[in-house]
Amino acid sequence: MIQITTIQAIEILGTISFAISGSFAAIQRRLDPFGVLIIAFVTSIGGGTVRDLLLGDTPVKWMRDVNYCLLILVTSLLTFFFRRHIKKFKVTLFVFDSLGLGLFTVLGIQKGIAFGLSPGICVALGTITGCFGGIIRDTLLNTIPLIFRKEVYATACILGGILYFSLLYFNLKADVAKVLVIGFIFTLRTVAVKYKLSLPRDGY
């Protein structure tokens, strides 16, 4: 019987979420199946690749475990071929992008903890893991990345990371804290977009 740890489950769900997010973003721009696959791939592995390179953990995860590449391939192709059954592309893209953001933020934080880094650096790694795939995706699609727009994006990762270490400080179980933080990041993004909340800007 195959046993999957909490962190492996988070990594699998995060990969699927960002693969769907990348696929829908590519479909919106009317890319062909190969283009959809490439965008799904960079969205899913972009943040983790940057994180692992910064940590010197090479070869990076997707090069060591081909199953993640196969997971992205299957997810992106299924998304492409069933696209006609999805009525609201923007809503679907938003949901899976927000879910992936929460999942990968927690994943990045855990990687930092495994390397014995300070909480602040772990939060930074979580933010990089959560955000950089989307940055690469939007750049390739000639769109201003969400992190540089008014939407609460990187801020959600940072606040989620702070919440995670705060929960651990009060002796909450790590697995419970992970689930709460994923839910917090997803909810914060949803509320911020629904009510058009953003960080204050001077003059505009």
ChimeraX attribute file (.defattr): number of C-alpha atoms within 10 A of each C-alpha:
attribute: neighborCount
match mode: 1-to-1
recipient: residues
	/A:1	3
	/A:2	4
	/A:3	6
	/A:4	10
	/A:5	9
	/A:6	13
	/A:7	16
	/A:8	12
	/A:9	12
	/A:10	21
	/A:11	19
	/A:12	18
	/A:13	16
	/A:14	26
	/A:15	25
	/A:16	24
	/A:17	27
	/A:18	33
	/A:19	33
	/A:20	31
	/A:21	31
	/A:22	30
	/A:23	32
	/A:24	28
	/A:25	25
	/A:26	24
	/A:27	19
	/A:28	14
	/A:29	13
	/A:30	11
	/A:31	17
	/A:32	11
	/A:33	16
	/A:34	11
	/A:35	15
	/A:36	26
	/A:37	24
	/A:38	20
	/A:39	30
	/A:40	33
	/A:41	25
	/A:42	23
	/A:43	32
	/A:44	32
	/A:45	26
	/A:46	21
	/A:47	25
	/A:48	28
	/A:49	23
	/A:50	17
	/A:51	24
	/A:52	19
	/A:53	12
	/A:54	11
	/A:55	14
	/A:56	10
	/A:57	12
	/A:58	12
	/A:59	12
	/A:60	17
	/A:61	14
	/A:62	15
	/A:63	12
	/A:64	10
	/A:65	11
	/A:66	10
	/A:67	12
	/A:68	20
	/A:69	16
	/A:70	12
	/A:71	15
	/A:72	27
	/A:73	19
	/A:74	15
	/A:75	20
	/A:76	28
	/A:77	19
	/A:78	13
	/A:79	23
	/A:80	20
	/A:81	10
	/A:82	10
	/A:83	15
	/A:84	9
	/A:85	8
	/A:86	11
	/A:87	9
	/A:88	9
	/A:89	16
	/A:90	12
	/A:91	11
	/A:92	16
	/A:93	20
	/A:94	18
	/A:95	18
	/A:96	21
	/A:97	27
	/A:98	25
	/A:99	25
	/A:100	33
	/A:101	31
	/A:102	33
	/A:103	32
	/A:104	32
	/A:105	35
	/A:106	33
	/A:107	25
	/A:108	26
	/A:109	27
	/A:110	19
	/A:111	21
	/A:112	23
	/A:113	16
	/A:114	10
	/A:115	11
	/A:116	11
	/A:117	15
	/A:118	10
	/A:119	16
	/A:120	15
	/A:121	14
	/A:122	27
	/A:123	28
	/A:124	20
	/A:125	33
	/A:126	31
	/A:127	30
	/A:128	25
	/A:129	32
	/A:130	36
	/A:131	27
	/A:132	25
	/A:133	28
	/A:134	28
	/A:135	22
	/A:136	19
	/A:137	26
	/A:138	20
	/A:139	12
	/A:140	15
	/A:141	16
	/A:142	10
	/A:143	11
	/A:144	13
	/A:145	17
	/A:146	15
	/A:147	16
	/A:148	11
	/A:149	11
	/A:150	15
	/A:151	17
	/A:152	22
	/A:153	23
	/A:154	23
	/A:155	17
	/A:156	25
	/A:157	33
	/A:158	21
	/A:159	16
	/A:160	27
	/A:161	29
	/A:162	16
	/A:163	19
	/A:164	25
	/A:165	20
	/A:166	13
	/A:167	18
	/A:168	14
	/A:169	9
	/A:170	8
	/A:171	10
	/A:172	13
	/A:173	10
	/A:174	14
	/A:175	10
	/A:176	12
	/A:177	19
	/A:178	27
	/A:179	16
	/A:180	17
	/A:181	25
	/A:182	25
	/A:183	16
	/A:184	19
	/A:185	30
	/A:186	24
	/A:187	16
	/A:188	21
	/A:189	26
	/A:190	17
	/A:191	13
	/A:192	16
	/A:193	16
	/A:194	9
	/A:195	8
	/A:196	12
	/A:197	15
	/A:198	14
	/A:199	9
	/A:200	8
	/A:201	7
	/A:202	4
	/A:203	4
	/A:204	4
